[in-house]
Amino acid sequence: MDSRLTVVNVTGSTNDDLLEAGKQGAPHGTGLAARAQTAGRGRRGHKWDSTAGNLLLSIVLRPCVNPAKYSGLAAVSGLAVLEALEMQGLANEIDLKWPNDLVARGRKLGGILVEAARDNDGKPFAVCGIGVNVNYVPSEVPDGGLPAIGLSDLNENVPAVDVLLKEVYHTVVNAVNAWAERLHAMEDNAGPLAPVHGEYVVHLNWIGEHIIARSPAGDELARGIFKTVDAFGRACIETEGGVRSFHFEEASLRPLSE
């Protein structure tokens, strides 16, 4: 399929495999896809149902930026996946959900998991894991998560998973390269999302709507109008007491109507 993209029938976790490969020096753009995973995971350690029939891909990324800016990789990769689906004519109903999901019709279509590490020479790298429901829709929903939906639910004709894999792989690598180049040209204090901020906010769902921010434990942190996500990736919520901002590790958002 591609000299740097390997496809296997089954593995535990493509992210785990590439974290180990990255520590051994695997270069930027090394990709690993699986038909199925036995230990797939998402944000906060939630199980990611990795039954065969869906897109399961991880990529080693070594962008030439301060590793403190790696927090922008999830947004950049999410936009790239959306672009790849658009090129296949599949993205009419798809939006991004802060901080790292793809959603359609109020349901979860896919997710991005970025994990940073250092290799055995001390050099920083990240592994970006991408899961997109194509032909199989998980019925199990993590606590507080959205129900799932697949590309085949949204479109009559969906290309083979291998076709989508190649498109997504190349689009993500190219997008990360362009993001790093633009970020490198900015001031040192520029936020990680600065090069893609406008495009990212345009594709976010629930902007301008009433939402609730909850902690990882499910406690309510704030409620108000979801105004934007800033260049540092923080969700900005207009509450009765003023604007409050939350980093993605602090909160998850849900519409007030739920």
N, C-alpha and C positions, 0 to 999 in steps of 0.2 A: 504493500500500500504506500509506504513512504520509508525512506532509509532510516529515519529517526522515530518512526511510529511502529510499534510492535503490537500485534493483536494476539491475545491468548484466549483459550476457551473459558477457563475459570481460574480465579486466584482468590486469595483472602481479601485483599484490599489493594487496588492499584496505587492508592496514595502511600500505603505502607511500603509497597515494593519500590516505589520511586524515591521515597525518603531514604531508604537504604542505598539505592543506586546513587542518589545525589551525594550522600556522605562519602561514597567511593569515587566521586568526581564526575558523575554523568553530566554531560554538557547541556547547556541551554537548549531547550526544544526537544529533549528526549521525551517521547510520549509512550504511554502504555494504555491499551484499551483491553477490556475483557468482555466476553459474551455474558458472563455472570460472575458475581462475587459472593463469597461465603461470609465475609465480615465487613461489608460496606458500611460506612458511617457518614453522618452529616454533622452539622453544627452542634456544638455542645455534647458531642458523643452520641447523639441520637442514631439509632439504627437506620441505615438506608437500605430499603428493600431492593436487592440487586438481582432479581430474577431475570432470566434470559429474555431478550426481546427489546432491551432498551440500550441507550447510549451511556457507556461507563468508561470514562477517559480521565487520565491524569497526565500532567505535563511538568517536567522540571523547568523552572524559570530562574534565570540568573541575570535579571535586568541590571544595567549599569546605573543604579541609583542608590542612595543611602538606604540601607535595609529598614530604617525607621519608616520609610515611605511604602514598604510592602503592603501596608494596610489598604492601599488603593487597588491592589491586584484583583480583589473580588469584583469590584465595580467594573474595572476594565474588562475582565473576563466575561462578566455577565453581559455587558454590551456587545462583546465580540460574538458570544453565542447567539444573541438576538440577531446580530447582523448576518451570521451564517444561516440562520433559519429564514431570514428575509430573502437571502439569495436563492433559497430553495422554494420561495413562495409560501412559507409556512407560518409567518409571524403576524398575521393580521390581527389576532386577538391576544397577543402575548405582551405582557408588561414585566417590569422588574419590581420586586418587592425588597425594600431595604431589610437587611444589608446584602443578601446573597442568593435570592431565589428568583426563579422565573414562574410567573403565574398567568393563568387564563381562566376566564369565567369564575373568578373567585376561588380557584383551586390551584394547587401546586403542580407545576409542570416539571420543574427541575431545580437543581441547587448547585451552588459553587462552594467548595471547601478549600481554602488556602492555608497551608501550614508551612511555617518558616523554620529553617534549621541552619546549621553550619556543617560544612563537610570536614573531612579529616585533616584538611589543611587550614581550617579555620575560616574558610570563605563562606559568605552567606549565600543561601539559595532558598527558593520556595518551591513547593509542589502545589499545583492547582488541580483539584479534583472536580470533575464536571459530571453530573448525572442528569439525564433528560429522559423522561418517560416517553417512549415512542409507541410500542405495541402492547406493552403490559402496564397496567395501572395498579399500584399497590392498594390494598384495602385497609391495611393497618396504618393508623395515623399517630405520630408521636404526640405526647402530651402537649396540648396547646397548639398543635400544628394544623395546617389546612388539609382538607381532603385532597386527594390526588386527581390528576387528569393527564391524558396522554395526547401526543400529537395526532394519533389516529382518531381520537375523539373530535378533533378540531378540523381535520382535513380528510377528504375522500381518498386522495392519493398521496401517500407518504413514501419518499424514497427508501431504499434499503438502508439499514443502520450503518453499513460500511460507507455508503455515500455520504451520509450525514457526518460520520466520524471524521472523514478526510476534510470536509468543509470546515467543521468546527475546529479541528486541530490547527489547520493553517491560519484560520482567521484569528484564533486566540494568540498564537505566536506572533503574527504580524501586528496585532493590536498592542500587545505588550511591548514590542520593539518600538512602535511609534509613540506610545505613552512615555517610555523611558527617555526617548530622544527629546520629546517636548518638555518633560519635567526637568531634564538636565539643563535645558536652556532657560529655565525660570530661576527666580531668586531662590536662595537656599530655604527661605521660610515659607515657600509655596506649599499649600496643602497637597497631600497625595492624590486627591481627586481633581486638582486644578486643571490638568490638561483635558479632562473629559467631563467637567462638572456640569456644563449646560446640557450636554446630550444625556447625561445620566439622569438629571432631574426631570427632563422631558419624558423619559420612559418610566418614571416611578409611578406606582399606583398609590392611591389615597392622598395625593398632594391636594391640599385645600379642604380635606374632609376631616370630620371629627373622629379622633382616634384615642385609644388608651395605650399607654406604655406600661409594660409589665416587666418585672425583674425575672431572672432565670428561675426563681422559685415560684413565680406566678403572682407576686404581690404587685398591686397597682402603684406605679411611680408617679404618673401624671396623666391628665386627660386634657384634650384641647384640640386645636386645629393643627394638622401636620403641614407646616409652612414650607420646609425644604430640607435638604441635606447639605451641610456646608462642605467646603473644600477639604476638610479634615475627616469627612465621612460621618459626622455626627448628625443625628436626626434632630431637627429643631421644631419644637412644639410650642405654639402660642397658647398659654394657659391664662386663667384669670389673674394669676400673680405675675405674669410676664413670660417671656420666652425662655424655655428650658431646653437644654441640649443633652443628648445621650449618645455615648459611644456604643458601637454594636455589641460589645461585651456586656454592657449594662442592661440592655433592654430589648424587648421585642414589641412590635406594634400590631394592633388589631383595630378594625373599625369599631366605633362606638355602638353601631347597630347590632353587632354580634352578641 
